Amino acid sequence: MVSKDNLGKFETLVEIIARLRGPGGCPWDREQTHESLREALLEECYEALEALDEGDNQRLAEELGDLLMQVVMHAQIAAESGDFELRDVLQNINRKLIHRHPHVFGSAKAKDAREVLAGWDSLKRKEKGENASLLDNVPKKLPALSYSQEIQDRAARTGFDWQNVEGIIDKLAEEVGELKQASDQPKKEREFGDLLFTLVNIARWLEVDSESALREASRRFLKRFSYMEETCRGRGVSLADLSFEEQNQLWEEAKRTIGDN
C-alpha cells in the first residue's frame, strides 16, 4: 500500500509504477511499451542535462526523479513480459561497478584518474574480447558533437593524439581552406564535417564539453534575439523591416544589456 510516509523510499516508486501498470491502473501507463517510451527517455535525459547546465539543483533533483521513473517503468514492462526484472538491472550495474573498480574493491592500484580510465578500458576490452575496438561501445545514438568528442577521447588514451593544441589549431585553418575550395555539395558536406571534427578536438584539448558549449551559445543567442524582438515590439517596429546594419546595432545593444548570461 502506497503511503505518504514512504515517499522517500525507492520501493515506493517501484510500487507506484507497478500499480499504474496493473489492473485498475492508469490506461495511459498500461499502454506504454519500450518503443513508445523511447522519446520520453531521451527527453528526460536532456532535461536533466539542462538543469545541470543551469546549476539549478532543485530542478536537477526533480529531473533525476523523472529519469529514475523511466528506468523503473522500463524494468516493469520487461518484468511483465518475462524478459528481466528490476533486480537484474541492479545486479548488473552493481556487478559492473565492482568489477571495473578493482582499485577500490580489490588489490589493484590507481594513483590518478588517468590510470583509472586506462584500467577501465583494459577491463572493457577483456569483457568484449581482445579483437573488439575501443570505440565499439560508444553509443552511435549520441548527439554528433558528443559522439565525436567521446571517440576522439578514447582514441587519445592509446596515445593517438596531437602533441599540443597549437597543432590542431593549424589543422583548423587547413580545414577552413579546404572548405572554401570545395567545388560541389558532397565535398562541402565532407569538408564541413572535417571542420566540425577538428573544432571538437580543440574543445577536448581545452577540456571543454563541445555539446554543452554549443548548447550554451545557442541559449545566449536565443536570449539576445528575444531581446531584439521584444525591443522592436516596444518601439512599434518590425525586426524584419530593419536594415542589416540596424539589426546588428540592436544585436550589440542586446549583448550590452544582457551580457554573457
C-alpha angles and dihedrals in degrees: 000000000000110000130188087224090066101048091117094060126096090219090062091059090049090050093048093051091047090051093048089052095041133085110300090017130121115314092215095049092047091056096054123109134182088264097048091052097050096098093043091054091051092045092052090051091053093046090053089050090050091053089050092051091049092048089232103151095180091054091043090057089052095046093048087054090054089049092049089051089057091053092051092045092054090047091051092050090050092048091052091055093043095244099120141320136235091259088060089056091050094044092050096051094042091049091048094049092050093045094048094047102058088148088066104030098028142030099279121115130223120176097189145003092272091060090047090055092047091052091046091054091048092052092048091052090053090049094049096037129264092268093058118107119246086232098050097095097047102116108249090206091068115115108274096250093049092046091050093049093047096051091046091050093050092047089050090057088069091055094259095132145106119276093232141354092254089070091055091048088054087050089052090058089050092052091049089054092050091050090053090052096048106124103194139027098263090052091047091053092047094048092045088052090052089050092053091046090054092048090053089051090054089049090052091052091049090049090242121142102231094203093053092043093054092044090053092047089052090048091052090049090051093052093047094045090048088052089053092051093047092047091051091050090051091051093046095242135117118244090215091057094057120099119249089255092051091048090052091050089052090048090054089049089053091051092051093047099043099029119192095326 
